[in-house]
């Protein structure tokens, strides 16, 4: 797990806003300092040196506790890589 940044607040849309030092990949899972899953990285916006990250919270995450712990350190894991599917070549049969 890598350090993502510190949580700022929960927006009106219900997403957690985080100030980060590096740009995380979209879809990466976000954890708190106790290694509890909080949500997934949604959008990355703002300046390139210190971007803001919008985190879509899981339903199991307690929003009240997260809102009280503003400034908490958050961590991110690498997203699972999608398996690439190989295309089959069509073969022509000679008659």
C-alpha positions as CSV (number, residue, x, y, z in Angstrom):
1,X,0.0,0.0,0.0
2,X,1.1,3.5,-0.8
3,X,0.4,6.8,1.0
4,X,-2.4,8.6,-0.8
5,X,-2.9,11.8,1.2
6,X,-5.0,13.4,3.9
7,X,-8.8,13.5,3.9
8,X,-10.2,17.0,3.6
9,X,-14.0,16.7,3.8
10,X,-17.1,14.9,2.4
11,X,-18.7,16.8,-0.5
12,X,-22.4,17.4,-0.9
13,X,-22.4,14.5,-3.5
14,X,-21.3,12.1,-0.7
15,X,-17.7,11.7,-2.1
16,X,-14.7,12.0,0.1
17,X,-12.2,14.7,-1.1
18,X,-8.5,13.9,-0.5
19,X,-5.4,16.1,-1.1
20,X,-2.7,13.9,-2.6
21,X,1.0,14.2,-3.4
22,X,0.9,11.8,-6.4
23,X,-1.7,11.0,-9.0
24,X,-3.3,7.6,-8.2
25,X,-4.9,5.4,-10.8
26,X,-8.7,5.5,-11.1
27,X,-10.4,2.4,-9.6
28,X,-7.7,1.9,-6.9
29,X,-9.0,0.8,-3.5
30,X,-8.6,3.4,-0.7
31,X,-7.8,2.3,2.9
32,X,-7.7,4.2,6.2
33,X,-4.9,4.0,8.8
34,X,-6.5,0.9,10.4
35,X,-6.5,-0.9,7.0
36,X,-10.3,-0.7,6.6
37,X,-11.6,-0.4,3.0
38,X,-13.2,3.0,2.5
39,X,-13.8,3.3,-1.2
40,X,-12.4,3.6,-4.7
41,X,-10.6,6.4,-6.5
42,X,-13.1,8.2,-8.7
43,X,-11.8,11.4,-10.2
44,X,-8.5,13.1,-10.0
45,X,-8.6,16.9,-10.5
46,X,-6.8,20.1,-9.8
47,X,-3.0,20.9,-10.1
48,X,-0.7,18.2,-11.3
49,X,1.8,18.6,-8.4
50,X,-0.7,18.2,-5.6
51,X,-4.0,16.9,-7.1
52,X,-7.3,16.5,-5.4
53,X,-8.8,13.0,-5.4
54,X,-12.5,12.2,-5.3
55,X,-13.2,8.8,-3.5
56,X,-16.5,7.0,-4.0
57,X,-17.2,5.6,-0.6
58,X,-18.4,2.0,-0.1
59,X,-21.9,1.5,1.5
60,X,-20.2,-0.3,4.4
61,X,-18.0,2.7,5.2
62,X,-19.4,4.8,8.1
63,X,-19.7,8.3,6.8
64,X,-20.1,9.9,10.2
65,X,-16.8,8.5,11.5
66,X,-15.0,9.5,8.3
67,X,-16.4,13.0,8.5
68,X,-15.2,13.4,12.1
69,X,-11.7,12.2,11.3
70,X,-10.8,14.9,8.7
71,X,-7.1,15.0,8.2
72,X,-6.7,11.3,8.6
73,X,-4.0,9.6,6.5
74,X,-5.3,7.4,3.7
75,X,-3.6,4.8,1.7
76,X,-4.2,3.3,-1.7
77,X,-3.5,-0.1,-3.3
78,X,-2.7,-0.9,-6.8
79,X,-5.8,-1.7,-8.9
80,X,-6.3,-5.2,-10.2
81,X,-5.0,-5.3,-13.8
82,X,-7.6,-6.3,-16.3
83,X,-6.8,-9.5,-18.2
84,X,-6.2,-8.8,-21.8
85,X,-8.1,-11.1,-24.1
86,X,-6.4,-12.3,-27.2
87,X,-8.5,-12.2,-30.4
88,X,-8.7,-15.4,-32.4
89,X,-7.7,-15.2,-35.9
90,X,-10.2,-16.3,-38.4
91,X,-9.0,-19.0,-40.7
92,X,-10.3,-19.5,-44.2
93,X,-10.9,-23.0,-45.2
94,X,-10.2,-23.9,-48.8
95,X,-12.8,-25.8,-50.6
